[in-house]
Amino acid sequence: MGLDNKQVCIYSVYMIEWDKQKAEWLLSERGIDMEKIANAIKSGNYKTAVVPNQNDHPEQEMFLVEIDDYIHCVPFVKNREKIFIKTVFRSRKLQKRR
């Protein structure tokens, strides 16, 4: 995957990256806009959690972001320089807990 398949925005000392094709799919199939997610993260409108199944998703964390009055889970991995968003999905389970 080349750099041209990623979208990038700056968050604090980290760069936030995601796959452009995945973002296009999320927008067309689920109506989830990766730019809105990134803007929420940049503005500090999130909580973090560890991904529950670390055996299948080692070292992943998750942003919990509220967009359009709905909780979205945003699994990501990070290193010293960047955060890479793996995907985004709405969480009925977390929405019910609010």
C-alpha positions as CSV (number, residue, x, y, z in Angstrom):
1,M,0.0,0.0,0.0
2,G,1.5,3.3,-1.1
3,L,1.2,6.6,0.7
4,D,-1.3,7.8,-1.9
5,N,-3.8,5.3,-0.4
6,K,-3.8,7.1,3.0
7,Q,-5.4,10.2,4.3
8,V,-3.4,12.1,6.9
9,C,-4.1,14.8,9.5
10,I,-2.0,16.0,12.5
11,Y,-3.1,15.3,16.1
12,S,-0.8,16.8,18.7
13,V,2.5,15.1,18.3
14,Y,1.0,12.2,16.3
15,M,0.0,12.0,12.7
16,I,-3.3,10.2,12.2
17,E,-3.5,8.0,9.1
18,W,-6.1,5.8,7.6
19,D,-6.6,3.8,4.4
20,K,-8.3,6.0,1.7
21,Q,-10.1,3.0,0.1
22,K,-11.4,1.9,3.5
23,A,-12.6,5.5,4.2
24,E,-14.4,5.6,0.9
25,W,-16.1,2.3,1.6
26,L,-17.1,3.4,5.2
27,L,-18.7,6.5,3.8
28,S,-20.6,4.8,0.9
29,E,-21.7,1.7,2.8
30,R,-22.1,2.9,6.4
31,G,-22.3,6.7,6.1
32,I,-19.3,7.1,8.4
33,D,-17.1,10.1,7.5
34,M,-13.4,9.5,8.4
35,E,-12.8,13.2,8.4
36,K,-15.5,13.8,11.0
37,I,-13.9,11.1,13.1
38,A,-10.4,12.6,12.8
39,N,-11.8,16.1,13.6
40,A,-13.4,14.8,16.7
41,I,-10.1,13.2,17.8
42,K,-8.2,16.3,17.0
43,S,-10.6,18.4,19.1
44,G,-10.3,16.0,22.1
45,N,-13.8,14.7,21.8
46,Y,-13.0,11.0,22.6
47,K,-12.2,8.5,25.2
48,T,-9.8,5.6,24.8
49,A,-10.2,1.9,25.6
50,V,-8.2,-1.3,25.0
51,V,-9.6,-3.5,22.3
52,P,-11.2,-6.4,24.3
53,N,-9.8,-9.3,22.2
54,Q,-6.0,-8.7,22.3
55,N,-5.3,-12.2,21.0
56,D,-6.8,-11.4,17.6
57,H,-5.9,-7.7,17.7
58,P,-2.6,-7.3,19.6
59,E,-1.6,-3.8,20.7
60,Q,-4.7,-2.2,19.4
61,E,-6.5,0.5,21.3
62,M,-9.8,2.2,20.5
63,F,-11.0,5.7,20.4
64,L,-14.7,6.1,21.5
65,V,-16.0,9.0,19.6
66,E,-19.5,10.6,19.5
67,I,-20.6,11.6,16.1
68,D,-24.1,12.7,15.3
69,D,-25.3,11.6,18.8
70,Y,-24.0,8.1,18.3
71,I,-21.0,6.3,19.8
72,H,-18.4,5.1,17.3
73,C,-15.6,2.7,18.0
74,V,-12.4,3.5,16.3
75,P,-9.7,0.8,16.6
76,F,-6.2,2.0,16.0
77,V,-2.5,1.1,16.4
78,K,0.2,3.6,17.2
79,N,3.9,4.0,17.3
80,R,6.1,6.9,18.3
81,E,5.1,9.0,15.3
82,K,1.7,8.0,14.1
83,I,-1.7,6.6,14.8
84,F,-3.2,4.4,12.2
85,I,-7.0,4.0,12.2
86,K,-8.0,0.4,11.3
87,T,-11.7,1.0,10.9
88,V,-14.8,2.6,12.4
89,F,-18.1,1.1,13.5
90,R,-21.1,2.2,15.4
91,S,-21.6,0.5,18.8
92,R,-25.2,-0.2,19.9
93,K,-23.8,-1.7,23.1
94,L,-22.0,1.4,24.1
95,Q,-24.8,3.6,22.9
96,K,-27.3,1.9,25.3
97,R,-24.9,2.5,28.2
98,R,-24.8,6.3,27.8
